[in-house]
Amino acid sequence: MPDESLSKEELLCLLREQTALTETLKGTVAELRQTLDAQNATVAELQETIRELQRQLGRNSRNSSQPPSKDGFDKPRPQSRRKRSGLKPGGQPGHAGTHMAIPHEPDDVQQHLPSKCLSCPHLAECRKRGNVFSCGERRYEVNVVVGTKVTEHQSLEAVACPYGEEVQPAAFPGNIRAHVQYGDSVTVLAGLLSTYGAVSVSRIHTILGSLMGVGLSTGTVASMVSQCASKVGGTLDAIREMLVNEDVVNFDETGTDVNGRTVWVHSSSTKSLTYQTISARRGQEGMEGNGVLPRFSGIGVHDCWKPYWKYELAGHAVCCAHLLRELTGIEEFQPDHEWPTRFKALLMDMKKAKERTMDRGADEISRYYWLKFDAEYDRILEEAEAVCPEPPDPPDRRRGRKKKGRERSLIERLKSLKDSVCMFLHNFIVPFDNNQAERDVRNVKTKTKVSGCFRTVEGAQDYLDVMSYLSTGMKHGVSVFDALTAAFAGNGAIVLQ
């Protein structure tokens, strides 16, 4: 209670002081609330950062797009999506099977006598008769004969022309350029060991030296790989042009090491064609250098990486295998969210419905199933929106994009790219996944693991040229040795027949 002895002026002064103090306290409270909001936002960001770091620690090739080569020794146990059929493992009744065949008629025949006859004193007499023994069973042993064949090329000169003409000495074939040189078969073998075999140059030197007595230097081996690449160059141009005109092409990229620096392999492939190039850039610059996607007007299947979408001339289909791995990762780190499990089941149901339809000989899904899957797609994403809404703007309106997290980013991607996700169901020539491209670039990781890094960009491109050619040949049923031998004979087009 104010003192009754105070005057009216004193009371008014005291009231003004109390009012000013109240306003000051209100301002302080507002500042504290703003500080608290900022701290809450910081705590939320830190919690999301912690969750993201935990995700990174738990990432592997099963629950993310991380390649198996980065799993290290603690590899995840694969969980197959196939259900048990109840059949015994191995070949099933009616399976034709395969067996080893005799490559040609025997070069040598060895006859084995019964053990009792070998110790018989009348063996020599029986041999003279000639009709005592007959072949009861034949078995064949196939061995590899390793050696070298030396061909001497002679340039003949006319000692004296009967007609008095001046005759120049004979010219050697164009491929005979030195006094002593390796033939094409050695070059083909060294090239195959270095590329398809993924053997290091120093080991090729040791292997060929041990088997054939051919002491190839490491520089000679590298030169032979370059020579192989030059022989297949014309065929690679034809492969690239064929890919540009395909209806569906699989695209992918992977990193490798060139003398301690990361470079990128860009791959364009189908079930019958492979074309790979090297680039210092992973994005659009590398895709332009590959030369297929910039002119491609069909449907490109890829892993949804952003630079692919810059090419509007082509249609786009998203690899659903990548989506399944991302959904598995969300299942593991957000176990209380049910929508990833439902979406995975939807994708697999769509895949099975397509396979059943194709088994019946049809080329498009029924309207009933299409409407059913379309409605289920939207319902699942509505549920996802409810459990993982878009994050609010930060209170201090900091610049930059809001941090959404992997789950929210995936939800928005599934909403905006619905047509591309479901492309395999719209168009039956589009595959469910991008496994074709991943299989075609796997050789790069194998080469890097076994042989280490490439020494030069040119050497890396030589390797990719030869592997693109050999991969295309194998897809057409041509063996790697026959394919590369044909290239040296000027018949590289054999891999396209």
Backbone torsions as a table, in degrees:
resi	resn	phi	psi	omega
1	MET	NA	132.5	178.3
2	PRO	-68.1	151.5	179.6
3	ASP	-67.7	126.1	-176.9
4	GLU	-68.9	-14.8	-179.1
5	SER	-81.2	-9.9	-179.4
6	LEU	-72.4	148.5	179.6
7	SER	-81.5	170.7	-178.8
8	LYS	-64.1	-38.9	179.8
9	GLU	-65.3	-40.2	-179.9
10	GLU	-65.7	-39.0	178.8
11	LEU	-65.2	-41.6	177.8
12	LEU	-63.0	-38.4	178.3
13	CYS	-65.4	-41.7	178.2
14	LEU	-64.0	-37.3	179.0
15	LEU	-65.0	-40.9	178.8
16	ARG	-63.9	-38.5	178.9
17	GLU	-64.6	-43.4	179.3
18	GLN	-65.1	-38.6	178.9
19	THR	-64.5	-43.3	178.6
20	ALA	-62.8	-40.7	178.9
21	LEU	-63.6	-39.1	179.1
22	THR	-63.2	-44.3	178.9
23	GLU	-62.9	-39.4	178.1
24	THR	-62.2	-44.5	179.3
25	LEU	-64.6	-37.9	177.1
26	LYS	-61.8	-43.4	178.1
27	GLY	-62.1	-40.6	178.7
28	THR	-63.6	-42.7	178.6
29	VAL	-62.2	-41.6	179.5
30	ALA	-63.0	-42.2	177.6
31	GLU	-63.6	-40.6	179.8
32	LEU	-65.5	-39.1	177.9
33	ARG	-63.8	-42.3	178.3
34	GLN	-62.6	-42.2	177.7
35	THR	-63.1	-41.7	179.7
36	LEU	-63.8	-41.6	177.8
37	ASP	-61.9	-43.1	178.9
38	ALA	-63.7	-40.6	179.0
39	GLN	-66.4	-39.2	177.1
40	ASN	-62.6	-40.7	177.9
41	ALA	-64.7	-40.1	178.1
42	THR	-64.6	-41.5	177.9
43	VAL	-61.4	-42.7	179.0
44	ALA	-62.8	-41.4	178.1
45	GLU	-64.6	-41.6	179.3
46	LEU	-65.1	-39.0	176.9
47	GLN	-63.5	-40.9	177.1
48	GLU	-65.4	-37.7	177.0
49	THR	-63.0	-42.2	178.2
50	ILE	-62.2	-44.6	178.1
51	ARG	-62.1	-39.1	179.9
52	GLU	-66.4	-40.2	177.2
53	LEU	-65.6	-38.0	176.3
54	GLN	-64.8	-38.3	176.1
55	ARG	-61.8	-43.7	-179.0
56	GLN	-63.5	-38.4	177.8
57	LEU	-65.8	-32.3	-178.2
58	GLY	-95.6	3.8	-178.1
59	ARG	-73.4	141.8	173.3
60	ASN	-153.3	-175.9	-175.9
61	SER	-71.7	-9.0	-178.8
62	ARG	-90.9	-29.0	-174.9
63	ASN	-118.6	15.1	179.2
64	SER	-159.1	-178.0	178.1
65	SER	-85.8	8.4	178.4
66	GLN	-63.5	131.9	-178.8
67	PRO	-70.8	152.8	179.3
68	PRO	-59.1	-24.6	-178.6
69	SER	-65.2	-17.8	-179.6
70	LYS	-99.9	4.8	-179.9
71	ASP	-71.8	-22.5	-177.5
72	GLY	71.7	-154.4	-177.7
73	PHE	-81.7	-22.3	179.9
74	ASP	-88.5	68.3	-175.1
75	LYS	-79.0	141.9	179.0
76	PRO	-70.2	148.7	175.4
77	ARG	-76.1	120.5	-177.7
78	PRO	-65.6	140.1	177.7
79	GLN	-114.7	102.7	-178.3
80	SER	-68.9	141.6	177.2
81	ARG	-87.5	-2.5	179.1
82	ARG	-79.6	146.4	177.0
83	LYS	-95.5	150.4	-179.1
84	ARG	-63.6	135.3	-179.5
85	SER	-89.8	-16.9	-177.4
86	GLY	85.9	-3.8	179.9
87	LEU	-86.6	157.0	177.8
88	LYS	-71.4	149.1	178.1
89	PRO	-67.8	157.2	179.4
90	GLY	100.3	-172.0	-179.6
91	GLY	-65.4	136.9	-178.6
92	GLN	-91.2	161.3	178.3
93	PRO	-54.2	133.2	-178.2
94	GLY	93.3	-7.8	179.8
95	HIS	-71.7	128.7	-175.1
96	ALA	-64.7	-39.7	-179.8
97	GLY	73.5	173.1	178.5
98	THR	-134.2	158.4	178.6
99	HIS	-150.0	163.5	-179.7
100	MET	-74.5	132.7	-178.7
101	ALA	-109.3	157.2	176.9
102	ILE	-79.5	120.6	-175.5
103	PRO	-66.4	-29.9	179.7
104	HIS	-163.9	178.7	179.6
105	GLU	-61.5	147.5	-176.9
106	PRO	-59.2	139.0	174.9
107	ASP	-85.2	-21.4	-177.7
108	ASP	-145.3	145.0	178.3
109	VAL	-124.9	126.7	176.6
110	GLN	-117.7	127.8	180.0
111	GLN	-103.2	133.5	-177.8
112	HIS	-114.6	124.7	-178.2
113	LEU	-89.8	155.3	174.5
114	PRO	-57.4	145.3	-177.3
115	SER	-61.0	-34.6	-179.8
116	LYS	-67.3	-36.8	179.4
117	CYS	-69.6	-30.7	-179.0
118	LEU	-63.6	-30.8	179.9
119	SER	-96.9	5.2	-178.1
120	CYS	-82.2	134.8	178.9
121	PRO	-69.9	-12.6	-178.9
122	HIS	-98.5	14.8	-176.0
123	LEU	-61.2	-42.4	-178.5
124	ALA	-63.8	-38.8	178.9
125	GLU	-65.4	-40.8	179.5
126	CYS	-65.0	-37.7	179.9
127	ARG	-63.2	-36.0	-178.7
128	LYS	-69.3	-30.9	-178.5
129	ARG	-65.1	-39.1	174.2
130	GLY	83.3	-8.5	179.8
131	ASN	-124.5	19.8	-178.7
132	VAL	-84.2	-35.7	-174.8
133	PHE	-111.4	145.4	173.5
134	SER	-138.4	155.2	-178.1
135	CYS	-78.2	118.4	179.1
136	GLY	-90.8	-35.5	-178.2
137	GLU	-149.0	144.5	177.8
138	ARG	-117.0	135.8	172.7
139	ARG	-131.7	150.9	-172.7
140	TYR	-124.5	140.1	177.7
141	GLU	-119.2	124.0	-178.3
142	VAL	-105.2	120.3	178.5
143	ASN	-119.9	162.1	175.8
144	VAL	-102.3	128.6	177.7
145	VAL	-101.0	113.5	-177.2
146	VAL	-103.5	131.5	178.7
147	GLY	-173.4	-172.0	178.6
148	THR	-125.6	151.5	176.7
149	LYS	-124.1	120.6	-178.5
150	VAL	-103.5	124.5	177.9
151	THR	-110.0	124.7	177.4
152	GLU	-94.4	124.8	176.9
153	HIS	-101.2	124.2	-178.2
154	GLN	-112.5	129.2	175.0
155	SER	-93.4	105.4	-176.4
156	LEU	-79.0	145.4	177.8
157	GLU	-121.8	143.6	176.9
158	ALA	-80.9	115.5	-178.7
159	VAL	-66.1	-46.5	178.4
160	ALA	-153.0	121.1	179.1
161	CYS	-80.2	126.5	-179.5
162	PRO	-60.7	-20.0	-177.0
163	TYR	-105.8	6.3	176.5
164	GLY	76.9	14.2	-179.9
165	GLU	-81.0	150.4	175.0
166	GLU	-87.6	120.4	-175.1
167	VAL	-114.8	123.2	178.0
168	GLN	-77.3	150.9	177.0
169	PRO	-59.7	152.0	-179.6
170	ALA	-63.8	144.3	177.9
171	ALA	-88.7	144.7	177.1
172	PHE	-76.3	156.1	173.8
173	PRO	-55.7	154.3	-175.8
174	GLY	-59.5	-27.4	-178.2
175	ASN	-87.3	-2.9	177.7
176	ILE	-101.1	101.4	-171.1
177	ARG	-118.0	-12.2	-175.9
178	ALA	-129.4	167.8	178.7
179	HIS	-64.3	-43.2	175.2
180	VAL	-135.0	126.9	-178.8
181	GLN	-148.5	164.3	177.8
182	TYR	-84.4	145.0	179.0
183	GLY	-83.8	175.0	-177.4
184	ASP	-62.2	-32.6	-178.1
185	SER	-65.0	-35.9	177.0
186	VAL	-68.6	-40.8	178.2
187	THR	-62.6	-42.9	178.9
188	VAL	-62.7	-44.4	-178.9
189	LEU	-64.3	-44.7	178.5
190	ALA	-64.2	-40.1	178.7
191	GLY	-64.2	-40.2	178.9
192	LEU	-67.5	-40.3	179.2
193	LEU	-63.7	-40.0	-177.4
194	SER	-73.6	-36.8	-175.2
195	THR	-94.6	-77.2	-177.4
196	TYR	-63.6	-36.0	179.1
197	GLY	-79.8	-15.5	179.6
198	ALA	57.0	32.4	179.8
199	VAL	-89.8	141.2	179.6
200	SER	-69.8	159.0	-177.0
201	VAL	-62.3	-42.3	-178.8
202	SER	-64.7	-35.1	179.5
203	ARG	-74.0	-33.3	174.3
204	ILE	-61.4	-41.9	176.6
205	HIS	-56.7	-43.6	-179.2
206	THR	-71.0	-44.4	-176.3
207	ILE	-63.6	-51.5	-177.9
208	LEU	-67.2	-33.4	176.7
209	GLY	-66.1	-37.0	-180.0
210	SER	-74.2	-40.2	-174.3
211	LEU	-80.0	-42.6	-170.7
212	MET	-120.5	-1.6	-177.3
213	GLY	70.6	20.3	179.8
214	VAL	-97.1	109.3	-175.1
215	GLY	-88.4	70.9	179.8
216	LEU	-69.2	132.0	172.8
217	SER	-78.8	160.9	-179.2
218	THR	-63.5	-35.5	177.6
219	GLY	-66.3	-35.4	178.3
220	THR	-66.9	-39.6	178.8
221	VAL	-62.2	-46.9	178.5
222	ALA	-60.3	-39.3	178.4
223	SER	-65.7	-35.2	179.1
224	MET	-67.2	-38.4	177.0
225	VAL	-63.4	-41.4	177.0
226	SER	-62.9	-37.9	178.5
227	GLN	-65.5	-39.7	176.3
228	CYS	-61.7	-41.6	-179.7
229	ALA	-63.6	-37.9	-179.9
230	SER	-67.6	-30.8	-178.7
231	LYS	-72.3	-26.4	-176.2
232	VAL	-99.6	1.4	-174.3
233	GLY	-58.3	-44.0	-178.9
234	GLY	-63.9	-37.6	178.2
235	THR	-67.7	-35.4	179.4
236	LEU	-63.9	-37.7	176.8
237	ASP	-60.5	-40.0	178.7
238	ALA	-67.3	-38.2	178.9
239	ILE	-63.2	-43.6	179.7
240	ARG	-61.1	-44.7	-179.4
241	GLU	-66.2	-35.4	176.8
242	MET	-65.6	-38.4	179.0
243	LEU	-65.0	-39.4	-179.9
244	VAL	-58.7	-31.4	-175.6
245	ASN	-97.9	6.1	178.7
246	GLU	-74.7	158.6	177.8
247	ASP	-79.7	-37.8	-179.1
248	VAL	-135.7	131.1	178.9
249	VAL	-133.6	139.5	177.0
250	ASN	-94.6	131.7	-179.1
251	PHE	-119.8	143.2	176.8
252	ASP	-160.9	165.8	176.9
253	GLU	-144.3	150.6	179.3
254	THR	-149.0	152.4	-178.4
255	GLY	-90.9	151.5	172.6
256	THR	-146.1	178.2	-172.6
257	ASP	-115.5	128.9	174.2
258	VAL	-121.4	102.6	177.6
259	ASN	53.4	43.5	176.9
260	GLY	87.6	1.5	-178.7
261	ARG	-119.8	135.3	-179.1
262	THR	-76.9	128.5	173.9
263	VAL	-126.2	174.5	-171.5
264	TRP	-127.2	134.4	175.7
265	VAL	-96.9	123.9	178.0
266	HIS	-106.8	126.4	-173.8
267	SER	-119.6	135.0	171.4
268	SER	-125.5	126.1	-173.3
269	SER	-155.3	161.2	171.4
270	THR	-135.6	-171.4	177.7
271	LYS	-68.0	-15.4	-176.9
272	SER	-123.7	-5.4	-175.7
273	LEU	-137.0	148.8	176.0
274	THR	-142.4	132.5	177.6
275	TYR	-144.3	121.9	-175.5
276	GLN	-132.6	142.2	178.9
277	THR	-136.1	162.4	179.8
278	ILE	-107.0	147.4	178.9
279	SER	-152.9	150.8	175.9
280	ALA	-74.2	-15.5	-177.0
281	ARG	-115.8	145.7	178.6
282	ARG	-85.9	-28.4	-170.3
283	GLY	-87.1	-138.5	-169.9
284	GLN	-63.3	-33.7	179.9
285	GLU	-61.6	-42.3	177.7
286	GLY	-68.1	-36.4	177.8
287	MET	-66.4	-37.1	176.4
288	GLU	-64.5	-40.3	179.8
289	GLY	-65.7	-30.7	177.8
290	ASN	-65.6	-36.0	171.1
291	GLY	86.6	-1.0	-178.8
292	VAL	-96.5	-56.2	-173.9
293	LEU	-61.1	-38.0	-179.3
294	PRO	-59.7	-27.2	-178.4
295	ARG	-110.6	6.6	-173.9
296	PHE	-86.3	132.9	-178.7
297	SER	-120.5	7.5	177.2
298	GLY	-86.9	-147.6	179.5
299	ILE	-108.0	121.5	178.4
300	GLY	-96.6	129.5	177.3
301	VAL	-101.6	125.5	-176.7
302	HIS	-152.5	-177.4	-173.7
303	ASP	-94.7	20.1	174.1
304	CYS	74.8	15.0	177.9
305	TRP	-67.4	139.5	-168.0
306	LYS	-55.7	-43.5	-177.6
307	PRO	-59.1	-24.8	179.0
308	TYR	-63.1	-31.9	-174.9
309	TRP	-75.0	-8.0	178.2
310	LYS	-73.4	-14.4	-179.3
311	TYR	-95.6	96.8	-173.6
312	GLU	-84.4	-12.0	178.4
313	LEU	-68.1	-29.5	-177.4
314	ALA	-96.8	155.2	167.8
315	GLY	-83.0	163.0	-174.6
316	HIS	-131.6	133.7	174.7
317	ALA	-125.1	130.6	-177.3
318	VAL	-86.2	139.2	176.4
319	CYS	-70.9	114.9	-177.5
320	CYS	-75.7	-20.0	175.2
321	ALA	-65.6	-37.3	175.0
322	HIS	-63.7	-41.3	179.6
323	LEU	-63.3	-40.5	179.9
324	LEU	-61.7	-39.8	178.8
325	ARG	-67.5	-40.7	177.4
326	GLU	-63.8	-41.3	178.7
327	LEU	-65.2	-36.5	175.9
328	THR	-62.8	-40.5	177.5
329	GLY	-61.8	-40.8	178.1
330	ILE	-67.7	-37.7	176.4
331	GLU	-57.6	-41.1	-176.2
332	GLU	-73.4	-35.9	-175.2
333	PHE	-98.5	-12.1	174.8
334	GLN	-131.7	68.6	-173.9
335	PRO	-64.7	-18.9	179.8
336	ASP	-83.7	-6.1	178.1
337	HIS	-94.7	122.2	-174.6
338	GLU	-93.5	-16.9	-173.3
339	TRP	-63.9	-34.4	178.2
340	PRO	-61.2	-38.6	179.3
341	THR	-65.2	-41.6	179.2
342	ARG	-66.4	-37.7	-179.0
343	PHE	-70.0	-37.6	176.0
344	LYS	-61.0	-44.1	178.9
345	ALA	-62.7	-37.2	178.4
346	LEU	-62.8	-46.3	-179.9
347	LEU	-60.3	-42.5	-179.2
348	MET	-69.0	-36.2	176.3
349	ASP	-64.5	-40.0	178.0
350	MET	-63.5	-41.9	-179.9
351	LYS	-63.8	-44.4	-179.5
352	LYS	-66.1	-39.2	179.0
353	ALA	-63.1	-40.1	177.8
354	LYS	-63.9	-44.0	-178.9
355	GLU	-64.3	-40.6	178.4
356	ARG	-64.7	-39.3	179.1
357	THR	-64.9	-41.3	179.1
358	MET	-66.7	-35.4	178.3
359	ASP	-62.8	-29.4	178.6
360	ARG	-81.8	-4.4	179.2
361	GLY	90.7	4.7	179.2
362	ALA	-86.4	159.7	-178.1
363	ASP	-119.3	13.1	174.0
364	GLU	-155.1	150.2	-178.0
365	ILE	-73.0	151.5	179.3
366	SER	-70.1	155.2	-179.6
367	ARG	-62.8	-35.7	-180.0
368	TYR	-58.4	-51.3	-178.0
369	TYR	-68.3	-36.6	-179.8
370	TRP	-62.9	-45.6	178.3
371	LEU	-64.8	-37.6	179.3
372	LYS	-63.1	-48.8	-179.3
373	PHE	-66.9	-37.4	-179.4
374	ASP	-63.3	-44.0	179.7
375	ALA	-67.6	-39.7	180.0
376	GLU	-66.1	-37.7	177.1
377	TYR	-56.6	-49.2	-178.2
378	ASP	-67.5	-39.4	-180.0
379	ARG	-62.9	-41.3	-179.0
380	ILE	-65.5	-40.3	-179.9
381	LEU	-71.4	-29.3	173.0
382	GLU	-64.3	-41.7	176.5
383	GLU	-64.1	-39.9	178.6
384	ALA	-63.2	-40.5	177.3
385	GLU	-60.4	-36.1	-178.1
386	ALA	-70.0	-40.3	-176.8
387	VAL	-86.8	-18.9	-179.6
388	CYS	-139.3	74.0	-178.2
389	PRO	-73.2	170.5	178.1
390	GLU	-67.3	133.0	-178.1
391	PRO	-65.7	146.9	179.5
392	PRO	-71.9	163.6	175.5
393	ASP	-67.1	143.6	177.3
394	PRO	-63.5	146.3	-175.0
395	PRO	-62.5	-31.8	-177.5
396	ASP	-90.8	7.4	176.4
397	ARG	51.9	49.3	176.7
398	ARG	-66.2	151.1	-177.8
399	ARG	-73.7	160.7	178.6
400	GLY	101.6	171.4	-179.2
401	ARG	-77.8	150.8	176.5
402	LYS	-70.7	141.3	178.8
403	LYS	-79.3	112.9	-173.1
404	LYS	-95.1	-28.5	-175.2
405	GLY	87.9	163.3	-175.5
406	ARG	-66.6	-39.4	-176.8
407	GLU	-65.1	-49.1	-179.0
408	ARG	-64.2	-39.1	179.1
409	SER	-63.0	-39.6	178.8
410	LEU	-66.3	-40.3	179.0
411	ILE	-59.8	-47.2	-178.9
412	GLU	-65.3	-35.7	178.4
413	ARG	-66.7	-42.3	179.4
414	LEU	-65.1	-32.9	178.6
415	LYS	-71.7	-46.8	-173.6
416	SER	-77.9	-24.2	-175.9
417	LEU	-112.2	32.8	-176.7
418	LYS	-57.4	-45.3	-178.3
419	ASP	-62.4	-39.4	-179.7
420	SER	-72.4	-35.1	177.3
421	VAL	-64.6	-40.8	-176.7
422	CYS	-92.7	11.1	-176.9
423	MET	-58.7	-36.4	-177.9
424	PHE	-65.1	-22.6	177.8
425	LEU	-87.2	-30.0	176.2
426	HIS	-69.5	-45.9	-171.6
427	ASN	-124.5	113.9	-172.3
428	PHE	-70.6	-14.9	177.1
429	ILE	-80.7	-8.6	178.3
430	VAL	-88.0	127.6	-179.2
431	PRO	-75.2	161.8	178.9
432	PHE	-69.9	-31.9	-175.3
433	ASP	-134.3	-179.0	179.7
434	ASN	-109.4	30.2	-175.9
435	ASN	-63.1	-30.0	178.9
436	GLN	-58.8	-46.5	-179.9
437	ALA	-66.8	-39.4	-178.8
438	GLU	-66.5	-36.8	176.5
439	ARG	-66.6	-36.7	-176.2
440	ASP	-72.2	-25.9	179.5
441	VAL	-96.6	-3.6	-177.4
442	ARG	-63.7	-29.2	-179.2
443	ASN	-60.8	-28.6	-179.8
444	VAL	-65.4	-43.2	178.5
445	LYS	-65.6	-39.0	178.7
446	THR	-62.9	-45.8	179.3
447	LYS	-60.6	-42.9	-178.6
448	THR	-66.3	-40.1	180.0
449	LYS	-67.5	-42.8	-174.2
450	VAL	-78.9	-45.3	-171.5
451	SER	-102.7	-9.4	-175.0
452	GLY	85.5	-158.0	-174.3
453	CYS	-79.6	163.7	169.2
454	PHE	-80.4	151.3	-178.2
455	ARG	-84.6	-35.2	-178.3
456	THR	-137.8	158.9	175.6
457	VAL	-64.5	-38.0	179.2
458	GLU	-63.2	-40.1	177.9
459	GLY	-65.3	-37.9	177.9
460	ALA	-65.3	-40.3	179.1
461	GLN	-68.7	-36.2	175.3
462	ASP	-59.2	-43.7	178.8
463	TYR	-60.6	-45.6	-178.7
464	LEU	-67.1	-35.7	178.1
465	ASP	-61.5	-47.7	-178.6
466	VAL	-66.2	-41.8	-178.7
467	MET	-68.2	-35.6	176.0
468	SER	-62.2	-43.2	179.6
469	TYR	-65.2	-48.0	-178.2
470	LEU	-66.1	-39.8	179.2
471	SER	-62.4	-42.7	177.6
472	THR	-63.1	-40.7	178.3
473	GLY	-62.4	-43.8	179.5
474	MET	-64.4	-34.9	177.4
475	LYS	-66.2	-20.8	176.9
476	HIS	-102.7	12.2	176.2
477	GLY	80.3	18.1	179.4
478	VAL	-100.7	128.2	-179.8
479	SER	-66.4	154.6	-176.1
480	VAL	-63.1	-38.2	-179.8
481	PHE	-67.8	-45.3	179.2
482	ASP	-63.6	-38.0	-178.2
483	ALA	-64.8	-47.2	-177.5
484	LEU	-72.6	-34.4	175.7
485	THR	-63.3	-40.3	178.6
486	ALA	-64.4	-35.3	178.4
487	ALA	-62.6	-40.0	178.4
488	PHE	-70.3	-23.8	177.6
489	ALA	-87.6	3.6	179.8
490	GLY	82.5	17.6	-177.6
491	ASN	-122.9	47.9	-178.3
492	GLY	-64.2	-20.7	-179.2
493	ALA	-67.2	-4.8	178.8
494	ILE	-60.4	-27.3	-177.6
495	VAL	-75.4	-10.3	-179.1
496	LEU	-104.9	1.3	-176.3
497	GLN	-95.2	NA	NA
